[in-house]
Amino acid sequence: MKVLRARPILALIVVLIALSLLTGMAYALGRLAGFIPGFGFTSDIQSVYLLSEPVEVISGDVTLRVDQAVSDESKLWVNLTVLGLSGEQDFSQAFVFLPNDEKISFQMSSGMTVDSDGANLTYIFPPLPTSTSDLILYIENLGGQNFSVPMQLRLAKPGEILPSEPEQSEQLRSETHDGVTLVLDHIAPASDKTVFQVSLHFDKPGMSLNNDWNVVLTDQNGAIYPAIDITPDTMDGNAKIFQTSPFSGNEKLTVSLNVFPNAKELPVSIDFSMDDANGFLFDPGPDPAVGQIWTLDDVIQIGGFTLRAARVSLVSTTELLFEFEPAENLTGVMLYTPDPLLRGAAGGIPQANGEISAGMTFEQIPSQPFEVRVTRAYYTAHGSWEIQWQPSPAPQGAAVQPTVTSAPTQPPYATPTFASTNPVFLEVQRLAQQFDAPFQEGPAWIHVVTERTSNPRSGQTYPLPYLISEQWIETDANGYVIRSVWMDKDANGNMIQLAATVGDYSVNFTTGDAGFNNGQPYRFSADMLTRDLALAEQYGVSVTREEITCDNGQPCIVITSVESFSQSVQNPGETQAFAGSGRKVWISLTTGQQIQFQVFWRLEDGTDRVESTDRYLLVEKVSLPPQEILDILAKVIVP
């Protein structure tokens, strides 16, 4: 028996030696992790139990089917499909009953997603006792019904889990900047793909990233590989799983952290809600008056930052606004007080002078001194988070390496036809077809330049007040789009966003987002209005037409569509309520081009407040794009 036990360990050592010779990396001997689709990575593939077979039960008009279940040392994961639900709201409670009648409540569930195949839902439970194979899933109030589902689990079989590479003695990680590190946790190579997990590690408890994030995967030649996000809904937001191409083992890869709009400036926060020491006493006095200002000089040491309270003002009968002096990288704070009169708190944004403000709202302003605590601090981490990675070669039988060729030809997208007989709609449709016709004949390259001016809110980082966008679109002999490049630049010409599409596959060089569009081939069109006009009557949108002379002296029409609200809406921070929303489109009667688009709010007094204006600066057909555009497309690796 001792010899039998030793053989797998010896085999594993041989594998580790082979891997180290191929990659130059040292691996630590231990339990092997593995990847399970939908579930994620498991820490020990030898202790994983899977659902023996799908189970379906019916209660009332609702059918529930357990499609997949995974039990490992960390949790029990159950994925199910529900048919017959009348709505998408989920108020269900889930439990599992063990053979000894022990009842275990779920820890979390995913948001319910609904498509043509039904509603999908996932529950997470604490880990089950070792070797549990029989249990009952009980769900209360799912679509108004209760379900009792007997489930049988079995040990996972070889081939059902994609093994990950053995853990290295030193994890691949980026440099640490301002307390943030990017770590490559797991890599699972297969013959047709590579799955990898990365995570954000923080130096202090309570730290988190206050924005969505992604990664970009490039090689030594600048080619950008797929990084298709396949992270399960129930995973911690500090870790993500991506699927990319199989590798030959000769690539030298770089995994780069990306946060839009600036990958080198990460918005981070630290939670101090459990630390009672981060505060000071404030005495509003017995009879505070609206507009009153108190001068402060209280210093707080918090998370390595020195925060000095400068003043507080009573901005309404129930709201106090605290202001703090500029402090290193701090961009905001959240306040709290244990006083029972507190009703809410809001963090502010840096003011023009760099000071930070934060408010607290009360049922009524306390008449006695009360403690003001800083429960969360917001700051900017500066740096570049990159991991250098040389992959192992894909297992034998690997698929052909990905290329920059497009996916197989799909049936063309049929241009929608509308049954409207409205004369304004018919005129706009005729003009749009007149302008589009020359650009829908291929093969060709279409070059489009647009500009946008917008009215950003205070503290808004994107979109910018001014943005210029440039598109290069390649069409085939039938006029269908086969490749394209999209670039957004600011007023100074700095690149803000770069994306490319090859066939049905798109990748955003800036954010790292990548994936298939699941669409059908289509022809270029500058028509942004016809579909909306066809639906206007259905949704109670009023449409008017006006003849004018455009800036270039050509005769034009302006189409204005307005949707009126049943009651006015007052958005937070706004001084006026909105009675409706609308859009204006300027169309040349000479060329048929829709040359300008404007989005606005209609105020209660009948005036309009423009939110954004988009204008076509150039639409042209050319034989070839600049080499720069071809170089961008050459960097796109299609799965």
N, C-alpha and C positions, 0 to 999 in steps of 0.2 A: 504493500500500500504506500510506503514512503516513496518508492520509485515513481509510482503513478502520480503522486502529488507533485513531485519535483519536475516532471516533464513539462507541464505548461509554463512553469516559471523559467525553465531553461530555454524554452522556445521563445518566451517573451524577451529574455536577455539577448538572444540572437537577433530578434527583430530590432531591439533598441540599438544594438551595435551597428546593424545595417543602416538604420536611419541616421545615426550619428555620423557614419562615414559619408552618406549622401549629402547631408545638410550641414555638417559641422556643428551640430547642436548636441548638448548633453541632455539626457532625459532621466527623470527620477522614477524609480520603480515604485509602483503603487497600483491602486485600483484604476481600471480603464473606464473613462467616460464614453458617452455615445449620444448620438442625436436621434430623436424621434420626431417625425413631422407633426406639427401642431402642438406638441408638448414642449419641445426644446431639448436641452442637454440634460442627461441624467448622470449622476456622479459615479455610479457603479452598475455597469450593464449586467452583472451577474445576479443582481437582486431586484430586477425589474419584472413586474407582473403586468400582463396585458389582458384586455377583455377577450374572453374565449370566442364570442360571437355577438353580433349586434342583437339587441333585445328591443322589442316593440310592444307597447301597451296602449290601450285606448280608454279614455275616460270622457263620457259625453261626446261632444263633437270634436274633441282634440285628440290627436295621435302623437305620442312621444316615442322617439326611437333613440336609444343610446348607441351611438355609432362607434365610440372609441373611449377607452378608459386606460389610464396608465397609473400604476402604483410603484413608487420607489421610496428611497429612504427619506425624501424631503416632503412628499405630498401625495395625495390621490387626486388625479385630474380626470374629470368626466366631461366628455363632449357629446352633445345631443342635438337632434333636430326635432322641431315641433311643427306639426301641420294642423291647420284649422283655427289658429289664433285670430281673433277679430281685431287686435291692435298690437302695437309694438312695445307697450309699457310692460315692465316686468316687476311684479311685487312678490315674487315667489320666495319661499324659504326651502332649503334643501338639507337633508340629513342622510346619513348612512347608519344602518343597524348591523352590528356584527353578530356572529352566531351566538354569542353569550348575551344578546339583547342590549349590549352597550350602544348608546346613541351618540353619534358624533355630528356636530353641526358644521356646515360649510363655513369657510373663512372668507371667501370672496367669490364673485362671479363676474364674467365678462359682460359687456354690453350686448344686448340682443341685436343681431343682424338679420335682416329679412331680405330674401330674394325669391326668385321663382320656385326654388326648391323647398321653401319653407323658412322657418325661423331657426337660427343657430344660437346655441347658448352653451357656455362652459362654466362648470363649478370647480372650485378648488377646496379640498378638505385637508386636515392635518394628516401626517403619515399614519398608515395603518400598522397594527402589530405585525411583526415578521411572519411571512408565509400565509397571510390572510388570502383565501381564495374564494370564499362565499360571503356575500353580503347583500343587503337590500338597500336600494336607493329610494328614498321617500321624498317627494317634492310636493309642497303645499302651495295652493293658490297660484298655479301657473295657468293663465287664461281662465281663472275661476274654477279650475279642477285640481284634484289631488291625484298623485300617481304613486304607486308602489311597484318598483321594478326590481325583480331578483337578478343579480349579476353574478357571473362566475369569472374569476380571474385565473390565469395560468402563467407560468414562467415564460418569459420571452424566449423565442427560438433564435438560433443563429440566422443572420440575414435580416431580422426584423428591426434591428437597431444598427445605425451606421456608426461604427466605432470611430472615436476621435483619436488623434495622435496622442501617444503617451505624454503625460505632463512633463514639461522641461524642468530642469533643476532651477532655472531662473526664468520666470515668466517674461514674455516679451511685453515691454511697456514703453510708453513715451517718457520724456522728461516731465517732471512735476513743476507746474507753474501756478503760483498763488493757490496752492492747496489742491489742484486738480491734476489727475493722471489718467491717461487712456491706457487700458490693458487689453491685450489679446488673450482671452480666457481659454477658448477651445477651438480646435481645427479638426474637421472631419472630412477627409478627402474620399471621393467616390470616383467611379470611372467616367461619369457624365457631369459631375458638379463638385464644388467644394463648399462646405458649409462652415462658417466661422462665427464665433461670438466675441464681441468686444464689450467692455463695460467701463464706466467712469468710476474711479476711486477718489475719495476725498480724504483729506488729512484730518478733518475734525468731524465729530458726530453732529448730525443735524444739517450738514451741508447738502445742497442739491442744486441742480442746474435749472434755471427758470425759463427754459426755452426748449423746443424740440431740437434734436441733434441727429446727425447722420455721419457717415464716413464716406470718403472717396478712396478708391483702390487704384493705384497706378503702378506701372513698372518703370524700369530704368530708362525707357525710351519715351516716357510721357503718355503711353497708351493708358486709357482709363477702362478698367475692367468692370463688369457688372457688379453692383452691390445691391442686390434686390432684397428689400427688407421682408423677412418672413418671421418676424418676432411675434410670438403668441400674444393675444390681448391681455392675458393674465400675468405677464412678466413684469418685474420691476422696471420702471422707466429708466433706471440707471444702467441697464444692460440691453443689448440688441443682438439679434441673430440675422445674418445675411447669407444669401446664396450667390456664389459666383461660379466661374468656369473651372474645369479641371486644368491642372498645370503640368508642365513637363518636368519641373524641378529646376530649370535653368533660369527662371524669372527671378528678378530682384524687386520685390514689391514694397510699396509704402502705403500704409493705412493712415489716412489723415482725418482727424476730427473736423467736422464741419458744422457750423451754426450760422444760420442766415440772419442778418446780412453780412456779418464780419466774423470769419472763423478764428480770428486772433483776439477777439474780445468776447468772453463768455459771461453772460449774466448769471451770477451765482448768489445764493442766499444761505444764511445760517440760522437755524432755529434755536432760540435761547429760551423757549417757553418754560423749560424745567429749571432755569437758573433764576432764582429770586433776587440775586445781587445786582442785576443790571437795571437799577432804577434810582429815582430821586423823589423827594416829596414836593408837591406843588399845592400852594394855598391860594384858592381863588378869592378868598375873603367872603364876608357875609352877604354882599349885595353887588355881584359883578354885573356890568352893563355891556350890551352888544357894542363891539368896536373897541372895547378896553384892551390895552396891551400891557403885559407884564414883562419886565426885563429879567432874564435868568442868567445864571453863571454856574450851572451844574455840569460836572464832568463825569462821564461814564466810560469805563474801560470794558470793551466788549469785543471778543474774538480777535484780539490783536489790534483793534482800532480804538482810537481815542475820540469820543464823541462829546461835544460840548453843546448843551442846550443854551440858545441865545435869547429866545423870547417865546411868549405864547399869547395868542389873541382869541377873544371870544367873537367868532364870526356869525353866530346866531344864538338864539336863546338856549340851544341845546348842544352846540358844537364848539369845541376848542381846537385851535390849530397850533401845534408846536413846531418851532423852527430851530434848526441846528446848524452850526457852522460847518463849512466844508471839511471833510475828513478823508484824506488819502483817496482810496478807490471807492469809498462808500457812495452808493447812488440812491439809497432810500432806507427807511426803517419802518417797522410796524410796532405800534404801542399797545399797551394793555394796562388795565388797573383792576385789582380785585374788588374795587368799590361796586356794590350791587346796583348802582344807578347806571352803570355802563351799558350801552345798547349796541355799540359797534365801533370799529376802528378801521382806518384806511391808511395805507402807506402812500407817500407822495412821490414826486419825481424831482430831480435836481432843478433848482431855479436858475435863472440866467446868471446870478452871481455865485453859483455853486452851492448855495445853502440847500439843506434838505428839510422838507416839511412832512408832517404826519398829523392826521386828525383823529379825534375821538368824539363820539356822539353819546349823549346821556339822555336818560329820561328827563332829568333836570340837572343843572350844574350842581355838584356837591357844594355844600356850605362849609364843610370842614376840610382841612388838608388831606390829600389822598396821594397814594404812591403811584408814580408813573413808571412803568417798566418797558424796556425794549425787548420784545419777544422775537423779533426777526430783523436781521440786517441784510441789506442787499449791496453787492459790490460787483466790480468787473474784474475778472481774471484775464490777464494779458499773457499771450504766448502762442506757441505753435506746438500742437500735440500730434506727433507723428511716430509711427512704429515701423521699423525696418524688418521685413519678413521674407525669408527665402523658403518657399513652399516645398513640400515633398512631392515627388512625382505621383501622378494619379495611379491608382491600382491598374494592373494589366487589363486590357480590354477597354481602355479609355476611348471615349468617343473622339471624333476628329476635333482638333483644337478649333475654338471659335474664330470667326473671321469678321471682316467688316461688310460682308455681303448681307443683303436683306433677307427677311424671312420668305417662305414660299408665297407665291401670289395668291391673294384671296379674292373672292368675288367683289367687284366694285361696289362702293356705297351708292345706293340709289338716291338721286337728288329728290328730296321730298316734294310732293305736290300738295297744294292747298286748294280747298274748295271755295275760298272766299270770293264773293262777287263785289266786295267793296271797291269803289273806283280808286280810292287812294292806294289801297293795297295793290291793285292791278297795275297802277302807274309805277309804283316803287319797284315791283317785281320786274316789269319790263325794262326799266332803267338799269337795274342791277344786272340783269342778263346781258344787256347791251355792253356794259363795262367789262364783265367777266369773260365774255366770249373769246377775245384774242388771247387771254392768259390761260385758257383751258385747252389750247392746242399745243402739243409737245412734239419732240422733246425740247426742253428749254430750262433755263434758270430764271426764276422770278426774284427780283430784288425789291424789298419793301422797307420803307423807313417811315416810322410814325413818331410823334412826340406826345407826351402827356403832361399837362399841368394839373395839379391837384391841391386841395386845401387840407393838409394833414392836421390832425389834432395835436394838442400839446403833449409832448413825450413820445409821439409816434415816430418810429424810425423808418418805416416803410409802408407805402411807397413814398418816394421822395417828392418834394414839391415840383421838381421837373425831372422827367425821365425821357430819354430818347431810345427807341427800340429799332433794331435792324434785323431783318429776316432774309435769309438766302434759301430759296426753295427750288429743288430740282424735280422736274416732272419727266415722265417717260413719254413714249411716242403717242400714247393715248391721252396724255395730259394728266395722268394721275401722279400725285406726289409720292416720291420714293425716298428722298432725303431732305433734311432741312437743318438750318442752324439759326438759333435765336440768341440775340445779344441785347442786354439792357445796359445803358450807360448813363452816368449822371451829367450834369451841365458842363463839367470839365472834361468829359470824355473818359472818365474812369469806368472800368468794367464793373458792373454791379451783379450781373447774372449772365451765365452762359449755359445754353442747353443745346442738345443736338438730337435728331431723330434719324434712324436708319431703318427703313421698312416700318415695322410696327413697334420697334424698340426705341425707347427714349432714355436719355441720361442727362441729368443736370450736373454740369461740372462744378457748379457753385455749392449746391446743397448736398450732392451725392445721391439724390433720389434717382432710382433707375427701375425700369420694368417695362413690360409689354402693355400697349394701350388697349389691346383687345378690340381694335376697331377694324374698319374695312377701308380699302383704298378710296381716296377722295380727290377731287380736283380743287385747285385754288379758287377761292371766292373772297371778294372784299365786301360781301353783303352781310351786314350785321343787323338788318332791320326787318326783312321780309317775314321771317318766322314770328317775330314778336307782333307784327301787325296782324298776322293771320289769327293769333290767339287773343288779340286785344278785346274783341267783342265778347268772347267767352268769359274773360276775367273782369269785365266791367271797366276797361281802360278807355278813356276818352282820347280821340285822335283828331288833330287839326292840321290843316295844310296852309302854308303861306308862301307866296311868290316873292322873292327878293333878288337883289343883285349881289353876287358873292364878291369877295375882296379882289378877285382877279378880273372883275368886270363881267363875268359870265352870268347868264340867267340861272337862278337856282330856286329850289323850293326848300322850305324848312318844315319837317314833320315833327310835331310835338305830341308826345303821348304822356298822359298823366293818370296815375292811379290814386284816387282819393281814399283816405283812411276813414273807417267808420267813426273813429274818434281820434283826436289829436294825440301825438306821442311826444313826450318830453324826455329826451335822452339825458343820462347823467352828464353834468358839466355844461349843458346847453342852456342858453338864456331864453331861447324861444322854442315853442312847440312846433312840430311838423304836422301839417294837415294832409300831406300826400307826398309822393315821390314821382319823378318823371325823367324823361329823356328827350333831347332834341337832336335831330340828325339833319345836316345840310347836304343836299344832293345837287350835283350839277345837271342841268337839263341838257347840256351840250354833250357831255361824255357819259353821263349816267353814273358817275362815281359818287359814292357816299364819302364825302371829303372831311366831315367833322362830326364828332359825337360828343354830346354833353349830358352829364348826369347831374340832377339837381334835386333838392328838397323844396317842396312847396310849403311856405309858412302860412300861419293862420290868417295873416293879413292879405294873402293872395300873391305876395311877391315870391321870387325864387332865389334860393341860395345855391350857387353852383358848387358842386363837390369836385368834379374833374372834367377836363376837356381833352379829348383825343383827336389828333389831326393827322391825316395822311400827308406826308411831305414828298413821298416818291413811291411810285409803283411802275416798274419797268421790266422788260424781258431782255436778257442778255444771253450770249452764247456760253460764257464761262464766268465763274466767280473768281475773286482774288485767290491766290495760292493759300493765303491765310485760312480761308474757309475750307478748302480741300484738306489742309493739314489738320484742322479741328475734326473733320469727319473721319480722317484716317486714324485718329486716336480712339475712336469708339469701337470697343470690342463687343460684338453681338453674341449673346449666349447661343 
